[in-house]
């Protein structure tokens, strides 16, 4: 820009309101770190506000927007032996373009930094991202809603729809192409005979994998030969499977590239979907199931493939632990929340890879767009297992954990005994069993429904009432004894052995208490019995040094 153009730009910026989040006015602040942080903040704020540029202007007062000039000479400034412009560019991640412009404004020196906005990835300086809140520079991590919004900012052009220049049908795996025909006919049985008359180019067009005979990035991801990934470099399409033990130590791994249509099954085959045996009250439940529902595994993996932000250059990962699977893909979770997806049970308004997602639907890899997540939750609920955990704490990453064991037996019993619970209620109960926070209103509602016990926020899933049965023996086994019976047992024990620790009393009563009570409730029951005997009945007393080192003895009469 020439001097007149710069003067006109400065006048336009000065005419803006006093608090504009994509423009900052300074006079002589030339601290390099401060400038770097402002570049990050202005780039991110310009992105959020859909501005073509952010601006850092030296030589204009912030409060009055009066031009006063500056002594800052960026062309002469250095950090160590490095020019400040190169130093700043090197420490920005990802690197964005910014131009340093100087002008003479009516005899006063003014400097303008013209900064490109962030492009769907927050701009960091020295590892930290910043943002403008009003006229203040703040760390972006303290405003997660703004960080999520930046990650959601994508160009309207669908990356997965892009043409791979130079790619031909020869770059596709013939086995994968043949398999895609089978899948397409399964999805569209009425067209099966017609499909057999199409050549490969026609089929790929009809299945919306190619466009007018041209090979798309979607075609390479799903059907490409192993070595064909270079067509969309530096983006990558990899799936990494990692096996870890109970100490989180890596025991095995494998990596999978295109064609994903075939390698989805290869990843699935790596997962040790062993039998899981559990028995509740000896009568309630089938004793053996697989740890993971196959549909849930495939849906979670296919969602990673469909929603991965391939431009970030990272991998999809499947980490297998002793009792869970953790699926991770890069890119923000575009819907507002998982709960909203389940509630609406419909496709979201926007897909990161709409072309790829549609092709995966056509090839019978994922359900009709929008319904897969709810089905995953429903299947876990119907197996009486913990629900999928969606970790969205990192705005640039989605993590989904599938648990393959019972966490809280009360939760499982409750689902078995109360088959009329809706999914929304089960999701709340799942949060409770995992000791995750729920609102006070939700906790009150669950307590009113007699589904949880305890005092907020320390609520826990209530033990369900035993199911009615014709077996008298089972009824007697589950029936609680009278409190006087337990008290007499404690007194008789102390009379015989002269004293008793809490551990002694636990051993004495534990197997006598009703099986309807869980471990926590049994401990509370014994504590209440001891309290009653010592404070109300005044029969025993604790001579131990503390509750943990209790020593109960009989009180002396008189």
C-alpha positions as CSV (number, residue, x, y, z in Angstrom):
1,X,0.0,0.0,0.0
2,X,1.2,3.5,-0.8
3,X,1.2,6.3,1.7
4,X,-2.2,7.7,0.7
5,X,-3.8,4.3,0.8
6,X,-2.4,3.8,4.3
7,X,-3.7,7.2,5.5
8,X,-7.2,6.3,4.2
9,X,-7.1,3.0,6.0
10,X,-6.0,4.6,9.2
11,X,-8.9,7.1,9.0
12,X,-11.3,4.2,8.4
13,X,-10.0,2.4,11.5
14,X,-10.1,5.5,13.6
15,X,-13.8,6.0,12.7
16,X,-14.7,2.6,14.2
17,X,-16.3,2.3,17.7
18,X,-14.0,2.6,20.7
19,X,-14.1,-1.2,21.4
20,X,-13.5,-3.1,18.2
21,X,-12.2,-6.6,18.8
22,X,-10.3,-6.9,15.5
23,X,-8.4,-3.6,15.8
24,X,-6.0,-2.5,18.5
25,X,-4.4,1.0,18.8
26,X,-1.0,1.5,20.5
27,X,1.4,4.4,20.8
28,X,5.0,3.1,21.6
29,X,4.5,-0.4,23.0
30,X,7.1,-2.4,21.0
31,X,7.7,-5.4,23.4
32,X,8.1,-8.3,21.0
33,X,6.1,-10.8,23.1
34,X,3.2,-8.3,23.5
35,X,3.1,-7.8,19.7
36,X,3.1,-11.6,19.1
37,X,0.2,-12.1,21.6
38,X,-1.8,-9.3,19.9
39,X,-1.2,-10.8,16.4
40,X,-2.7,-14.1,17.8
41,X,-5.6,-12.2,19.5
42,X,-6.5,-10.1,16.4
43,X,-6.2,-13.0,14.0
44,X,-8.6,-15.1,16.1
45,X,-11.0,-12.2,16.7
46,X,-11.1,-11.3,13.0
47,X,-12.0,-15.0,12.3
48,X,-14.8,-14.9,14.9
49,X,-16.2,-11.7,13.5
50,X,-15.9,-12.6,9.8
51,X,-13.4,-9.8,9.2
52,X,-11.0,-10.0,6.2
53,X,-8.1,-8.7,8.4
54,X,-7.2,-7.7,11.9
55,X,-5.1,-4.6,12.6
56,X,-2.5,-3.5,15.1
57,X,-1.9,0.2,14.7
58,X,1.1,2.1,16.4
59,X,0.9,5.8,16.7
60,X,-2.8,6.2,17.5
61,X,-4.2,6.7,21.1
62,X,-6.5,3.9,22.1
63,X,-9.0,6.0,24.0
64,X,-9.4,9.0,21.7
65,X,-8.2,7.5,18.4
66,X,-6.1,10.6,18.0
67,X,-3.0,10.3,15.8
68,X,0.1,11.1,17.9
69,X,2.8,9.2,16.1
70,X,5.2,6.4,17.3
71,X,8.9,5.9,17.9
72,X,8.5,2.2,17.0
73,X,10.5,1.4,13.9
74,X,9.8,-2.3,13.1
75,X,12.3,-2.4,10.2
76,X,15.1,-1.7,12.6
77,X,13.8,-3.8,15.5
78,X,15.5,-7.1,16.3
79,X,15.1,-9.9,18.9
80,X,18.6,-11.0,19.5
81,X,20.2,-11.1,16.1
82,X,16.9,-11.9,14.3
83,X,14.6,-9.4,12.6
84,X,11.4,-9.0,14.6
85,X,9.2,-9.8,11.6
86,X,10.9,-13.2,11.1
87,X,11.0,-13.8,14.8
88,X,7.2,-13.2,15.1
89,X,6.4,-15.4,12.1
90,X,8.4,-18.3,13.4
91,X,6.6,-18.3,16.7
92,X,3.1,-18.2,15.3
93,X,1.3,-21.6,14.9
94,X,-0.1,-22.1,12.4
95,X,1.8,-19.5,10.4
96,X,-0.4,-16.7,9.1
97,X,0.5,-13.9,6.8
98,X,0.8,-10.4,8.3
99,X,2.2,-7.3,6.7
100,X,4.1,-4.5,8.4
101,X,3.3,-1.1,6.8
102,X,4.7,2.3,7.8
103,X,3.5,5.8,6.7
104,X,3.8,9.5,7.2
105,X,0.5,10.8,8.6
106,X,0.7,14.6,8.4
107,X,4.3,14.5,9.6
108,X,3.7,11.8,12.2
109,X,5.1,8.3,12.0
110,X,2.4,5.5,12.1
111,X,2.9,1.7,11.8
112,X,0.1,-0.7,10.7
113,X,0.3,-4.5,11.1
114,X,-2.3,-6.0,8.7
115,X,-3.1,-9.5,10.0
116,X,-4.8,-12.4,8.2
117,X,-7.6,-14.0,10.2
118,X,-7.3,-17.5,11.6
119,X,-8.5,-20.2,9.2
120,X,-10.6,-22.6,11.3
121,X,-7.6,-23.3,13.6
122,X,-6.8,-20.9,16.5
123,X,-3.6,-19.0,16.0
124,X,-1.1,-19.4,18.8
125,X,1.9,-17.5,19.8
126,X,4.6,-19.4,21.8
127,X,2.0,-22.2,22.3
128,X,-0.8,-20.0,23.7
129,X,-3.8,-18.7,21.7
130,X,-5.3,-15.3,22.5
131,X,-8.5,-13.4,21.8
132,X,-9.9,-9.9,22.2
133,X,-12.7,-9.5,24.7
134,X,-13.9,-6.0,24.3
135,X,-10.7,-3.9,24.5
136,X,-8.8,-6.6,26.5
137,X,-6.5,-9.3,25.3
138,X,-7.3,-12.7,27.0
139,X,-6.2,-16.3,26.7
140,X,-8.5,-18.1,24.3
141,X,-8.6,-21.3,26.5
142,X,-10.6,-19.3,29.1
143,X,-13.4,-18.8,26.5
144,X,-14.0,-22.3,25.1
145,X,-17.2,-21.3,23.3
146,X,-15.2,-18.9,21.2
147,X,-12.5,-21.5,20.6
148,X,-15.1,-24.0,19.4
149,X,-16.5,-21.3,17.1
150,X,-13.1,-20.9,15.4
151,X,-12.8,-24.6,14.9
152,X,-16.2,-24.6,13.2
153,X,-15.3,-21.9,10.8
154,X,-14.7,-23.7,7.5
155,X,-14.8,-22.6,3.9
156,X,-18.0,-23.6,2.3
157,X,-16.1,-25.8,-0.2
158,X,-16.2,-29.4,0.9
159,X,-12.6,-30.7,1.1
160,X,-13.7,-34.3,0.6
161,X,-15.3,-33.3,-2.7
162,X,-12.1,-32.0,-4.2
163,X,-10.6,-33.6,-7.4
164,X,-7.3,-35.4,-7.2
165,X,-5.5,-34.1,-10.2
166,X,-3.8,-36.8,-12.2
167,X,-5.6,-39.7,-10.4
168,X,-7.3,-42.3,-12.5
169,X,-9.2,-45.5,-12.0
170,X,-5.9,-47.3,-11.9
171,X,-5.2,-45.6,-8.6
172,X,-8.1,-47.4,-7.0
173,X,-7.9,-50.8,-5.4
174,X,-9.8,-53.3,-7.6
175,X,-10.9,-55.4,-4.6
176,X,-12.2,-52.3,-2.8
177,X,-14.1,-51.2,-6.0
178,X,-15.7,-54.7,-6.2
179,X,-16.6,-54.6,-2.6
180,X,-18.1,-51.2,-3.0
181,X,-20.5,-52.5,-5.6
182,X,-21.6,-55.3,-3.2
183,X,-22.3,-52.7,-0.5
184,X,-24.1,-50.4,-2.8
185,X,-26.4,-53.2,-4.0
186,X,-27.1,-54.1,-0.3
187,X,-28.1,-50.5,0.3
188,X,-30.1,-50.3,-3.0
189,X,-31.5,-53.8,-3.7
190,X,-34.0,-52.5,-6.2
191,X,-31.1,-51.4,-8.4
192,X,-28.9,-54.5,-8.1
193,X,-29.5,-55.8,-11.6
194,X,-28.9,-52.3,-13.1
195,X,-25.7,-51.9,-11.1
196,X,-24.2,-55.0,-12.8
197,X,-24.5,-53.3,-16.2
198,X,-22.5,-50.3,-15.2
199,X,-18.7,-50.0,-15.8
200,X,-16.6,-48.8,-13.0
201,X,-16.6,-45.1,-14.0
202,X,-20.4,-45.1,-14.3
203,X,-20.8,-46.9,-10.9
204,X,-18.5,-44.4,-9.1
205,X,-20.5,-41.5,-10.5
206,X,-23.8,-43.1,-9.6
207,X,-22.7,-43.9,-6.1
208,X,-21.4,-40.3,-5.7
209,X,-17.9,-41.3,-5.1
210,X,-16.5,-39.8,-8.3
211,X,-17.6,-36.6,-10.2
212,X,-18.0,-36.9,-13.9
213,X,-15.4,-39.6,-14.1
214,X,-12.9,-37.6,-12.0
215,X,-11.4,-39.2,-8.9
216,X,-12.2,-37.3,-5.7
217,X,-10.5,-37.3,-2.4
218,X,-13.4,-39.3,-1.1
219,X,-12.7,-42.0,-3.7
220,X,-9.0,-42.2,-2.6
221,X,-9.9,-42.4,1.1
222,X,-12.5,-45.2,0.7
223,X,-11.2,-47.1,-2.4
224,X,-7.7,-45.9,-3.1
225,X,-4.6,-48.1,-3.3
226,X,-2.3,-48.0,-0.3
227,X,0.2,-45.8,-2.1
228,X,-2.4,-43.4,-3.5
229,X,-2.6,-41.1,-0.5
230,X,0.0,-38.8,-2.0
231,X,-2.7,-37.3,-4.2
232,X,-4.0,-35.1,-1.4
233,X,-0.7,-34.5,0.5
234,X,0.1,-32.9,3.0
235,X,-3.3,-34.1,4.2
236,X,-3.2,-37.8,5.4
237,X,-5.7,-40.6,5.8
238,X,-4.4,-43.0,8.5
239,X,-6.0,-45.1,11.2
240,X,-3.8,-46.2,14.1
241,X,-4.8,-49.0,16.4
242,X,-2.9,-49.1,19.7
243,X,-3.3,-51.8,22.4
244,X,-2.5,-50.7,26.0
245,X,-2.5,-52.7,29.3
246,X,-4.0,-51.7,32.6
247,X,-1.0,-49.5,33.4
248,X,-1.4,-47.6,30.1
249,X,1.7,-49.2,28.7
250,X,1.6,-49.7,24.9
251,X,1.7,-53.5,24.1
252,X,1.0,-53.5,20.3
253,X,0.0,-51.3,17.4
254,X,-0.8,-51.2,13.7
255,X,-1.4,-48.6,11.1
256,X,-3.9,-48.6,8.2
257,X,-4.1,-46.5,5.1
258,X,-6.6,-46.5,2.2
259,X,-8.7,-48.2,1.1
260,X,-10.7,-47.6,4.3
261,X,-13.6,-49.5,2.9
262,X,-11.5,-52.7,3.4
263,X,-9.4,-51.6,6.3
264,X,-12.4,-50.8,8.5
265,X,-12.8,-54.5,8.9
266,X,-9.0,-54.9,9.4
267,X,-9.1,-52.5,12.3
268,X,-12.2,-54.3,13.7
269,X,-10.4,-57.6,13.5
270,X,-7.6,-56.2,15.7
271,X,-9.9,-55.4,18.6
272,X,-10.1,-58.1,21.2
273,X,-13.9,-58.3,21.6
274,X,-13.8,-61.0,24.3
275,X,-16.6,-62.5,26.2
276,X,-17.6,-60.7,29.4
277,X,-19.3,-62.6,32.2
278,X,-21.2,-61.1,35.0
279,X,-24.0,-62.2,37.3
280,X,-26.3,-60.0,39.3
281,X,-28.3,-61.6,42.2
282,X,-27.7,-64.9,40.5
283,X,-31.0,-64.7,38.5
284,X,-31.3,-61.5,36.6
285,X,-29.3,-61.6,33.5
286,X,-27.7,-63.7,30.8
287,X,-24.3,-64.6,32.1
288,X,-22.2,-63.9,29.0
289,X,-22.0,-61.2,26.3
290,X,-19.3,-59.7,24.1
291,X,-17.6,-56.7,25.7
292,X,-18.5,-54.5,22.8
293,X,-21.5,-54.5,20.5
294,X,-20.1,-54.8,16.9
295,X,-22.4,-52.1,15.5
296,X,-21.1,-49.6,18.1
297,X,-17.5,-50.3,17.2
298,X,-18.1,-49.9,13.5
299,X,-20.3,-46.8,13.9
300,X,-17.7,-45.1,16.2
301,X,-14.9,-45.8,13.7
302,X,-16.9,-44.8,10.6
303,X,-17.9,-41.5,12.3
304,X,-14.2,-40.8,12.8
305,X,-13.6,-41.4,9.1
306,X,-16.6,-39.3,8.0
307,X,-15.8,-36.3,10.3
308,X,-12.0,-36.2,10.5
309,X,-10.5,-32.9,9.5
310,X,-8.0,-34.3,7.1
311,X,-6.4,-30.9,6.4
312,X,-4.9,-31.0,10.0
313,X,-2.6,-33.7,8.9
314,X,-3.3,-36.0,11.9
315,X,-4.4,-39.6,12.3
316,X,-7.6,-41.3,13.5
317,X,-6.7,-43.4,16.5
318,X,-8.3,-46.4,18.2
319,X,-6.8,-47.1,21.6
320,X,-7.8,-50.4,23.1
321,X,-7.5,-50.7,26.9
322,X,-8.4,-53.7,29.1
323,X,-12.0,-52.6,29.4
324,X,-12.6,-49.8,27.0
325,X,-12.1,-48.4,23.5
326,X,-11.1,-44.8,22.8
327,X,-11.8,-43.4,19.3
328,X,-10.3,-40.0,18.4
329,X,-10.6,-37.9,15.3
330,X,-9.3,-34.4,14.6
331,X,-11.7,-31.5,14.1
332,X,-14.4,-29.9,16.2
333,X,-17.7,-31.5,17.0
334,X,-20.0,-29.5,14.7
335,X,-23.4,-29.9,16.5
336,X,-23.8,-27.9,19.7
337,X,-23.8,-31.0,21.9
338,X,-24.3,-34.8,21.9
339,X,-27.6,-34.4,23.8
340,X,-28.9,-32.2,21.0
341,X,-28.0,-34.8,18.3
342,X,-29.8,-37.5,20.3
343,X,-32.8,-35.2,21.0
344,X,-33.2,-34.1,17.4
345,X,-32.4,-37.5,15.9
346,X,-31.9,-35.9,12.5
347,X,-28.9,-34.8,10.3
348,X,-27.0,-31.7,11.5
349,X,-27.2,-28.6,9.5
350,X,-23.6,-28.8,8.4
351,X,-21.1,-31.6,7.6
352,X,-17.4,-31.2,7.5
353,X,-17.1,-33.8,4.7
354,X,-20.6,-33.8,3.3
355,X,-19.5,-35.6,0.0
356,X,-17.6,-38.3,2.0
357,X,-20.5,-38.8,4.4
358,X,-23.0,-39.2,1.6
359,X,-20.7,-41.8,-0.1
360,X,-20.4,-43.7,3.1
361,X,-24.2,-43.8,3.4
362,X,-24.4,-45.0,-0.2
363,X,-21.9,-47.8,0.5
364,X,-23.8,-48.9,3.6
365,X,-21.0,-47.9,6.0
366,X,-23.0,-45.5,8.1
367,X,-26.7,-45.1,8.9
368,X,-28.8,-42.4,7.3
369,X,-27.0,-39.3,8.3
370,X,-27.9,-38.2,11.8
371,X,-29.2,-41.4,13.4
372,X,-26.0,-43.4,14.2
373,X,-25.1,-41.7,17.5
374,X,-28.6,-42.3,19.0
375,X,-28.5,-45.9,17.9
376,X,-25.1,-46.3,19.7
377,X,-26.6,-45.0,22.9
378,X,-29.7,-47.2,22.6
379,X,-27.7,-50.3,22.0
380,X,-25.5,-49.7,25.0
381,X,-28.6,-49.0,27.1
382,X,-30.3,-52.2,25.9
383,X,-27.2,-54.2,27.0
384,X,-27.4,-52.4,30.4
385,X,-23.8,-51.1,29.8
386,X,-22.4,-47.6,30.4
387,X,-23.3,-45.2,27.6
388,X,-20.7,-43.8,25.1
389,X,-18.6,-41.0,26.6
390,X,-18.1,-38.0,24.3
391,X,-15.1,-35.9,25.4
392,X,-15.3,-32.5,23.7
393,X,-13.0,-30.6,26.1
394,X,-10.5,-30.0,23.3
395,X,-12.3,-27.9,20.6
396,X,-10.1,-29.4,17.9
397,X,-10.6,-33.0,18.7
398,X,-13.5,-35.5,19.3
399,X,-12.9,-38.4,21.7
400,X,-15.5,-41.2,22.2
401,X,-14.9,-43.9,24.8
402,X,-16.9,-47.1,24.8
403,X,-16.8,-49.1,28.1
404,X,-17.0,-52.9,27.9
405,X,-17.9,-53.7,31.5
406,X,-20.4,-52.9,34.3
407,X,-19.3,-49.9,36.4
408,X,-22.1,-49.7,38.9
409,X,-24.3,-52.7,39.5
410,X,-27.1,-50.5,40.8
411,X,-27.3,-48.8,37.4
412,X,-27.4,-52.2,35.6
413,X,-30.1,-53.5,38.0
414,X,-32.1,-50.4,37.5
415,X,-32.1,-50.7,33.7
416,X,-33.1,-54.4,34.0
417,X,-36.0,-53.7,36.5
418,X,-37.3,-50.5,34.9
419,X,-37.6,-51.1,31.2
420,X,-39.8,-47.9,30.8
421,X,-36.9,-45.5,31.3
422,X,-36.4,-43.1,28.4
423,X,-32.9,-42.5,26.9
424,X,-32.7,-39.0,28.3
425,X,-33.2,-40.3,31.9
426,X,-30.7,-43.1,31.3
427,X,-28.1,-40.6,30.1
428,X,-28.5,-38.7,33.4
429,X,-28.2,-41.9,35.4
430,X,-25.1,-42.8,33.3
431,X,-23.5,-39.4,34.4
432,X,-24.3,-40.2,38.0
433,X,-22.7,-43.7,37.9
434,X,-19.6,-42.2,36.3
435,X,-19.5,-39.6,39.1
436,X,-19.9,-36.8,36.5
437,X,-21.6,-33.5,37.4
438,X,-25.3,-33.1,36.7
439,X,-27.5,-30.0,37.5
440,X,-29.2,-29.6,40.8
441,X,-32.6,-29.6,39.0
442,X,-31.8,-32.9,37.2
443,X,-30.6,-34.5,40.5
444,X,-33.9,-33.3,42.3
445,X,-35.9,-34.8,39.5
446,X,-34.1,-38.2,39.6
447,X,-34.5,-38.2,43.4
448,X,-38.2,-37.5,43.1
449,X,-38.4,-40.5,40.7
450,X,-36.5,-42.6,43.3
451,X,-33.7,-43.3,40.9
452,X,-30.9,-41.7,42.9
453,X,-30.0,-41.3,46.6
454,X,-27.7,-39.1,48.5
455,X,-27.3,-35.4,49.1
456,X,-26.5,-33.1,46.1
457,X,-23.9,-33.0,44.6
458,X,-22.9,-36.4,46.0
459,X,-25.8,-38.4,44.6
460,X,-25.5,-42.1,43.5
461,X,-27.7,-44.5,41.7
462,X,-30.4,-46.0,44.0
463,X,-30.4,-49.7,44.6
464,X,-33.6,-51.0,43.0
465,X,-36.2,-52.8,45.0
466,X,-35.9,-56.6,44.6
467,X,-38.0,-58.0,41.8
468,X,-41.1,-60.0,43.1
469,X,-40.6,-63.8,42.9
470,X,-42.5,-66.9,43.7
471,X,-39.4,-68.4,45.3
472,X,-39.8,-68.1,49.1
473,X,-36.2,-68.9,49.7
474,X,-35.0,-66.0,47.6
475,X,-37.4,-63.7,49.3
476,X,-36.1,-64.6,52.7
477,X,-32.5,-64.2,51.5
478,X,-33.1,-60.6,50.3
479,X,-35.2,-59.6,53.3
480,X,-33.5,-57.3,55.8
481,X,-33.3,-58.5,59.4
482,X,-34.7,-56.4,62.2
483,X,-32.2,-53.8,63.5
484,X,-32.6,-55.3,67.0
485,X,-31.2,-58.6,65.6
486,X,-28.1,-56.8,64.4
487,X,-27.6,-54.9,67.6
488,X,-27.8,-58.1,69.6
489,X,-25.2,-59.7,67.4
490,X,-22.8,-56.8,68.1
491,X,-23.4,-56.8,71.8
492,X,-23.0,-60.6,72.1
493,X,-19.7,-60.3,70.1
494,X,-18.3,-57.7,72.4
495,X,-19.4,-59.6,75.5
496,X,-17.6,-62.7,74.3
497,X,-14.3,-61.0,73.1
498,X,-14.5,-57.9,75.4
499,X,-14.0,-55.5,72.5
500,X,-14.4,-55.2,68.7
501,X,-12.9,-53.0,66.0
502,X,-14.9,-51.7,63.1
503,X,-13.3,-54.3,60.9
504,X,-14.5,-57.0,63.3
505,X,-18.0,-55.8,63.2
506,X,-18.0,-55.5,59.4
507,X,-16.9,-59.1,59.1
508,X,-19.6,-60.1,61.6
509,X,-22.5,-58.5,59.8
510,X,-21.5,-58.1,56.2
511,X,-23.0,-61.4,54.9
512,X,-26.0,-61.1,57.1
513,X,-27.1,-57.8,55.6
514,X,-29.6,-57.9,52.7
515,X,-28.2,-58.5,49.2
516,X,-30.3,-55.6,48.0
517,X,-27.9,-53.2,49.7
518,X,-24.7,-52.3,47.8
519,X,-21.3,-51.9,49.5
520,X,-21.8,-48.2,50.3
521,X,-25.2,-48.8,51.8
522,X,-23.9,-51.8,53.9
523,X,-21.2,-49.6,55.4
524,X,-23.7,-46.8,56.2
525,X,-26.0,-49.4,57.8
526,X,-23.3,-50.7,60.1
527,X,-22.2,-47.1,61.0
528,X,-25.8,-46.2,61.9
529,X,-26.2,-49.3,64.1
530,X,-23.0,-48.4,66.0
531,X,-24.2,-44.8,66.4
532,X,-27.5,-46.0,67.8
533,X,-25.9,-48.3,70.2
534,X,-23.5,-45.7,71.5
535,X,-25.5,-42.5,71.6
536,X,-29.1,-43.5,71.8
537,X,-29.0,-46.8,73.6
538,X,-25.8,-46.0,75.5
539,X,-24.7,-49.7,75.5
540,X,-21.3,-49.4,73.9
541,X,-18.6,-46.8,73.6
542,X,-15.6,-46.2,71.4
543,X,-12.2,-46.2,73.2
544,X,-10.2,-46.0,70.0
545,X,-8.0,-43.0,69.1
546,X,-10.1,-42.2,66.0
547,X,-13.0,-43.5,63.8
548,X,-10.5,-45.3,61.7
549,X,-8.9,-47.0,64.7
550,X,-12.1,-47.7,66.6
551,X,-12.3,-50.1,69.6
552,X,-15.8,-50.7,70.8
553,X,-16.4,-51.9,74.4
554,X,-19.4,-52.3,76.6
555,X,-20.3,-49.3,78.9
556,X,-20.1,-50.0,82.6
557,X,-23.5,-50.0,84.3
558,X,-24.2,-47.3,86.9
